[in-house]
Amino acid sequence: MNWKEEYKTLLWIVGLFLLAYFLPVQNAEFKEALVSAFELAKWYAQEHVLLCLVPAFFIAGVIAVFVSQSAVIKYFGAGTSKWVSYLVASVSGTILAVCSCTILPLFSGIHKRGAGLGPAIAFLYSGPAINILAIILTARILGLELGIARVVGAVVFAVVIGGLMHFIYRKEESAKAAQQMALPTEAEIRPIWQTAFHFFTLVLILVFVNWGAPNTESGIWYLFYEYKWLITAGFGVLFTGSLVFILNLNKVWVILASLAVLISAILWAGTPLIPFAVAVIALSIILSISKGQGEAWMSESWGFAKQIMPLLAVGVLIAGFLLGSQEGGRGIIPNEWISSLVGGNSVIANFFASIVGAFMYFATLTEIPILQGLMNAGMGKGPALALLLAGPALSLPNMLVIRGVIGTQKTIVYVFLVVVMATISGVVYGTLFA
């Protein structure tokens, strides 16, 4: 018998027993924090799983199956010219404009296909951080100087953090580059424009179903919001054509699925989430019963979902318990502590804002009203920028998943770099614009 392993099991049992024995269930703050954890989990399930994560899983599946390893290595590989790989990584993230959790399946997909650590990390950071709409709203609501500082800081962060990760693990990356050079060139199954059409149709569906309401009822951003479901339906038609003419899936199955979506859209005209859910279920069924690439696509997408969803669920519950919910529920850490620690422009205030931002979960655009409230409560300008640079790109659920993809050590280094750079940026900004 391996007594070392048995002692580990015993310690787990004893630890769980002591936790249950001393659980402060009668404490009002503990009860509220527990409710907040489930409030955040409910909000996350309603707002993010179907509209954000499910499309992201399918997009990650497209990368894993339809995008050749040679294509990923060409633009993101460990041996690719740095200015090319980091430019592509940061631009890709800007186009996607997703939150810190939605980017995870896509990051996992390109990493699995052979992307270098530096470009993959730049992509991971840039997706949630360099969000064009969020930057515009930051400038309009929190001030032009903070909006400019956010975009400059986010672009620099994506490149610098990616570059530092590559430098720290340069021996590993050099070995990876040599390995990739020895790989035979993988032939494309279909013309690259067809794969690109299929991929970007899915990406645009993801972007528009998650298009948030701007703070004004006029202008191009509001028009996109007002007609986002109609625009999504248009891309849905293009996607249906892609399934038939590019992927060569069974026409009868695709037509029947399209009819089901159309009927549900008519019956539940005021609830677009229902036809969207019907479309997801129908696509899953079609891919599951298909052969070849259709089945492989579903298998890869499901693999990403199994890997990521449990970790996100645990992370969201812990984040809600510690820091509260989007509905205003309080976490076990009092809000007053946070407000009092981010006033002024000291190194401690900036560091604390970076830490809170790194562990707290921010959905796309929600960081702006939260930050507005904190600034009204006395938060300094430096800590505000620090939170903006660390918050949207990181979260506790995000960290748990990243650890599953690149390992514990690299995840700790990545989080450390984000927090340190956000702290330094906040101190410099706060000193210049105090």
C-alpha positions in Angstrom: 0.0 0.0 0.0 1.2 3.5 -0.9 1.0 5.2 2.5 2.0 8.6 1.1 -1.1 8.6 -1.2 -3.3 7.3 1.7 -2.2 10.1 4.0 -3.1 12.6 1.2 -6.6 11.1 1.1 -6.8 11.2 4.9 -5.8 14.9 5.0 -8.5 15.7 2.4 -11.1 13.9 4.5 -9.9 15.6 7.7 -9.8 19.0 6.0 -13.4 18.7 4.6 -14.6 17.4 8.0 -13.1 20.5 9.8 -14.6 22.8 7.2 -18.0 21.3 7.6 -17.7 21.2 11.4 -16.8 24.9 11.8 -18.9 26.3 8.9 -20.4 29.6 10.1 -23.8 28.9 8.7 -25.5 31.2 11.3 -23.4 34.2 10.4 -25.4 36.8 8.4 -22.4 37.9 6.3 -21.6 34.3 5.4 -25.2 33.6 4.4 -25.2 36.7 2.2 -21.9 35.8 0.6 -23.2 32.2 -0.1 -26.3 33.7 -1.8 -24.1 36.1 -3.8 -22.1 33.1 -5.0 -25.2 31.5 -6.4 -26.6 34.8 -7.7 -23.4 35.3 -9.7 -23.6 31.7 -11.0 -27.2 32.2 -12.1 -26.4 35.5 -13.8 -23.4 34.0 -15.5 -25.5 31.0 -16.7 -28.2 33.3 -18.1 -26.0 35.9 -19.7 -22.8 34.1 -20.8 -23.1 30.4 -21.2 -25.5 30.2 -24.2 -24.5 33.4 -26.0 -20.8 33.6 -25.2 -19.3 30.3 -24.4 -21.3 27.9 -26.6 -20.4 29.9 -29.9 -16.8 30.1 -28.6 -16.6 26.3 -28.1 -17.8 25.8 -31.7 -15.3 28.4 -33.0 -12.5 26.7 -31.0 -13.6 23.4 -32.6 -13.3 25.0 -36.1 -9.7 26.1 -35.2 -8.9 22.5 -34.0 -10.4 20.7 -37.1 -10.6 23.1 -40.1 -7.6 25.4 -39.6 -4.5 23.4 -40.5 -1.6 23.3 -38.0 0.6 24.8 -40.7 -1.6 27.9 -40.9 -1.5 28.4 -37.1 2.3 27.9 -37.0 2.7 30.3 -39.9 1.2 33.2 -38.0 1.5 32.2 -34.3 4.3 29.6 -34.3 7.2 29.8 -31.9 9.6 30.5 -34.8 7.4 33.1 -36.6 8.7 36.6 -36.9 7.8 38.4 -33.7 6.3 41.5 -35.3 4.0 39.3 -37.5 2.9 37.0 -34.7 2.2 39.7 -32.1 0.5 42.0 -34.6 -1.8 39.2 -35.7 -2.5 38.2 -32.1 -3.4 41.7 -30.9 -5.5 42.4 -34.0 -7.3 39.1 -33.7 -8.2 39.9 -30.1 -9.4 43.4 -31.0 -11.8 42.0 -33.7 -13.3 39.4 -31.3 -14.0 41.8 -28.5 -15.0 39.1 -26.0 -14.8 38.7 -22.2 -12.1 37.0 -20.2 -14.0 33.6 -20.2 -15.1 33.6 -23.8 -11.6 34.0 -25.1 -10.5 30.8 -23.3 -11.7 28.1 -25.8 -10.1 30.1 -28.6 -6.8 30.5 -26.7 -6.9 26.7 -26.0 -7.6 26.0 -29.7 -4.7 28.0 -31.1 -2.3 26.7 -28.3 -3.3 23.1 -29.2 -2.6 23.7 -32.8 1.0 24.9 -32.1 0.9 28.6 -31.4 4.0 30.0 -29.6 3.5 30.8 -26.0 4.2 34.6 -26.5 1.7 35.1 -29.3 -0.9 32.9 -27.6 -0.6 34.9 -24.4 -0.8 38.2 -26.4 -4.0 36.8 -28.0 -5.4 35.7 -24.6 -4.8 39.2 -23.1 -5.9 41.3 -26.1 -9.3 39.6 -26.6 -11.0 41.0 -23.5 -8.7 44.0 -22.9 -8.7 45.7 -26.4 -12.4 45.9 -26.8 -13.2 48.8 -29.1 -16.7 49.5 -27.7 -15.5 49.3 -24.1 -12.7 51.7 -24.8 -15.1 54.2 -26.5 -17.5 53.9 -23.5 -14.6 54.4 -21.1 -13.6 57.6 -22.8 -17.2 58.9 -22.9 -18.2 58.0 -19.3 -15.0 58.0 -17.4 -13.1 60.7 -19.4 -11.1 60.9 -22.6 -7.7 60.7 -20.9 -8.6 57.4 -19.1 -10.0 56.0 -22.4 -6.7 56.9 -24.2 -4.6 55.5 -21.3 -6.7 52.3 -21.5 -6.2 51.6 -25.2 -2.5 52.5 -25.1 -1.9 50.4 -22.0 -3.9 47.4 -23.3 -2.0 47.3 -26.7 1.4 47.7 -24.9 0.4 45.0 -22.3 -0.5 42.5 -25.0 2.8 42.8 -26.7 5.0 43.2 -23.6 3.5 40.4 -21.6 3.5 38.1 -24.5 7.2 39.0 -25.2 8.1 38.5 -21.6 6.4 35.1 -21.4 8.4 34.1 -24.5 11.6 35.4 -23.0 11.1 33.6 -19.7 10.4 30.3 -21.4 12.7 30.9 -24.4 14.5 27.5 -24.1 11.2 25.7 -24.2 10.0 27.9 -27.1 13.3 27.4 -29.0 12.8 23.6 -28.7 9.2 24.0 -29.9 10.3 26.1 -32.9 12.8 23.5 -33.9 10.2 20.8 -33.6 7.8 22.8 -35.8 10.4 23.4 -38.4 10.8 19.6 -38.8 7.0 19.1 -39.2 5.8 18.3 -42.8 3.7 21.0 -44.4 0.0 20.1 -43.8 -2.1 20.4 -46.9 -5.3 22.4 -46.7 -8.4 20.3 -47.1 -10.2 23.2 -48.8 -9.4 26.6 -50.1 -8.4 29.0 -47.3 -11.1 31.5 -48.2 -13.8 28.8 -47.5 -12.4 28.1 -44.1 -12.1 31.8 -43.4 -15.7 32.4 -44.5 -17.0 29.6 -42.2 -14.8 30.8 -39.3 -15.6 34.5 -39.5 -19.3 33.9 -40.0 -19.3 32.1 -36.6 -17.2 34.9 -35.1 -19.6 37.6 -36.3 -22.5 35.7 -34.8 -20.6 35.6 -31.5 -19.9 39.4 -31.7 -23.5 40.5 -32.5 -25.4 38.2 -30.1 -23.3 39.8 -27.4 -23.6 43.4 -28.6 -24.3 45.5 -25.5 -26.5 48.5 -25.2 -24.6 51.8 -25.5 -25.3 54.7 -23.2 -27.2 56.6 -26.0 -30.1 55.9 -28.2 -28.5 57.3 -31.4 -25.5 56.6 -33.6 -24.1 53.5 -35.3 -23.4 51.6 -32.0 -27.1 51.9 -31.0 -28.3 50.8 -34.5 -26.1 47.7 -34.2 -27.7 47.0 -30.8 -31.2 47.7 -32.0 -31.0 45.3 -34.9 -28.4 42.9 -33.5 -30.8 39.9 -33.7 -31.8 40.7 -37.3 -28.0 41.0 -38.1 -27.4 37.7 -36.3 -30.2 36.1 -38.3 -28.5 37.3 -41.6 -25.2 35.7 -40.5 -27.2 32.6 -39.5 -28.4 32.3 -43.1 -24.8 32.6 -44.4 -23.7 30.0 -41.8 -26.4 27.6 -43.0 -25.1 28.0 -46.6 -21.6 27.3 -45.3 -22.8 24.0 -43.7 -24.2 22.8 -47.0 -21.8 24.2 -49.6 -18.5 24.3 -47.7 -18.7 21.5 -45.2 -21.0 19.4 -47.4 -23.3 18.3 -44.6 -26.5 16.5 -45.4 -28.8 19.1 -47.1 -32.0 17.5 -45.7 -30.8 17.7 -42.1 -29.7 21.3 -42.5 -33.0 22.3 -44.1 -35.0 20.6 -41.3 -32.9 22.3 -38.7 -33.4 25.7 -40.4 -37.1 25.1 -40.4 -37.1 24.3 -36.7 -35.2 27.6 -36.0 -37.6 29.6 -38.3 -40.7 28.1 -36.6 -39.3 28.8 -33.1 -38.4 32.4 -34.2 -42.1 32.9 -35.3 -43.6 31.3 -32.2 -41.3 33.2 -29.8 -40.8 36.4 -31.8 -40.2 38.4 -28.6 -37.7 35.9 -27.1 -34.8 35.6 -29.5 -32.9 33.4 -27.1 -35.2 30.5 -27.8 -34.5 30.2 -31.6 -30.8 30.7 -30.8 -31.0 27.8 -28.4 -32.9 25.7 -31.0 -30.1 26.5 -33.5 -27.4 25.4 -31.1 -29.2 22.1 -30.3 -30.0 21.5 -34.0 -26.3 22.1 -35.0 -25.1 19.8 -32.3 -27.4 17.0 -33.4 -26.4 17.4 -37.1 -22.7 17.3 -36.3 -23.1 14.4 -33.9 -24.7 12.2 -36.5 -22.5 13.3 -39.4 -19.3 11.6 -40.4 -15.8 12.9 -41.1 -15.1 16.6 -40.3 -18.6 17.3 -39.0 -18.3 14.7 -36.3 -14.7 15.7 -35.6 -15.8 19.4 -35.2 -18.4 18.3 -32.6 -16.0 16.1 -30.8 -13.4 18.9 -30.5 -16.0 21.5 -29.4 -17.4 19.1 -26.8 -13.8 18.4 -25.6 -13.2 22.1 -25.0 -16.6 22.3 -23.1 -15.7 19.4 -20.8 -12.3 20.9 -20.1 -13.4 24.5 -19.5 -17.0 24.5 -18.1 -16.4 22.7 -14.7 -13.5 25.0 -13.9 -15.5 28.1 -14.8 -18.4 27.0 -12.7 -16.1 26.6 -9.6 -14.3 29.9 -10.3 -17.6 31.8 -10.6 -18.9 30.4 -7.4 -15.7 31.3 -5.5 -15.5 34.8 -7.1 -19.2 35.5 -6.1 -18.6 34.2 -2.5 -15.5 36.4 -2.1 -16.4 39.6 -4.0 -20.2 39.6 -4.4 -22.6 39.3 -7.4 -23.6 41.5 -10.3 -27.0 42.0 -8.7 -25.4 43.9 -5.8 -25.1 41.0 -3.4 -22.2 41.4 -1.0 -19.3 38.9 -0.8 -17.5 37.8 2.3 -14.9 40.6 1.7 -16.8 43.9 2.6 -17.2 46.4 -0.2 -16.1 49.1 2.2 -12.7 47.5 2.5 -12.2 47.6 -1.2 -13.3 51.2 -1.5 -11.1 52.4 1.3 -8.0 50.6 -0.1 -8.2 52.1 -3.6 -8.3 55.7 -2.7 -5.3 58.0 -3.6 -2.5 57.0 -5.8 -0.1 55.0 -3.6 1.7 51.9 -4.8 -0.5 49.9 -2.3 -3.7 51.4 -3.7 -2.7 50.5 -7.3 -1.5 47.1 -6.3 -4.7 46.3 -4.5 -6.8 47.6 -7.4 -4.8 45.3 -9.7 -5.3 42.3 -7.5 -9.1 42.9 -7.1 -9.4 43.4 -10.9 -7.4 40.2 -11.5 -9.6 38.0 -9.3 -13.0 39.7 -9.8 -15.2 38.6 -12.8 -16.1 41.4 -15.2 -18.5 40.8 -18.1 -17.8 42.9 -21.2 -18.7 46.5 -20.5 -19.7 45.9 -16.8 -16.4 47.2 -15.6 -17.3 50.7 -16.6 -20.3 51.3 -14.3 -18.6 49.4 -11.5 -15.5 51.6 -11.9 -17.7 54.7 -12.1 -19.3 53.8 -8.7 -15.8 53.2 -7.1 -14.5 56.5 -8.5 -17.5 58.4 -7.1 -16.7 56.7 -3.7 -13.1 58.1 -3.8 -11.1 55.8 -6.0 -8.0 57.4 -7.4 -7.3 57.8 -11.1 -4.2 55.5 -11.0 -6.0 52.6 -9.3 -8.9 53.1 -11.8 -6.5 52.5 -14.7 -4.9 49.6 -12.9 -8.2 47.9 -12.4 -9.2 48.5 -16.1 -5.9 46.9 -17.3 -6.0 43.9 -15.0 -9.8 43.4 -14.7 -11.3 42.6 -18.1 -8.3 40.3 -19.1 -8.3 38.2 -15.9 -10.6 36.6 -13.4 -10.5 33.7 -11.0 -12.5 31.4 -13.4 -10.2 32.5 -16.2 -7.1 31.6 -14.2 -8.3 28.1 -13.4 -8.9 27.3 -17.0 -5.5 28.8 -18.2 -3.8 26.6 -15.6 -5.4 23.6 -17.3 -4.0 24.7 -20.7 -0.5 25.9 -19.9 0.2 24.6 -16.4 0.4 26.1 -12.9 3.8 27.8 -13.2 3.1 29.7 -16.5 -0.3 30.8 -15.2 1.3 32.2 -12.0 3.9 34.0 -14.1 1.2 35.4 -16.5 -1.0 36.7 -13.6 2.1 38.1 -11.8 3.1 40.1 -15.0 -0.4 41.5 -15.5 -0.7 42.6 -11.9 2.8 44.1 -11.7 2.4 46.0 -15.1 -1.1 47.2 -14.1 0.3 48.5 -10.8 3.2 50.3 -12.5 0.9 51.8 -15.1 -1.6 53.0 -12.5 1.2 54.7 -10.4 2.6 56.4 -13.5 -0.8 57.5 -14.8 -1.9 58.7 -11.4 1.2 60.7 -10.9 0.9 62.4 -14.3 -2.9 63.2 -14.1 -3.5 63.5 -10.3 
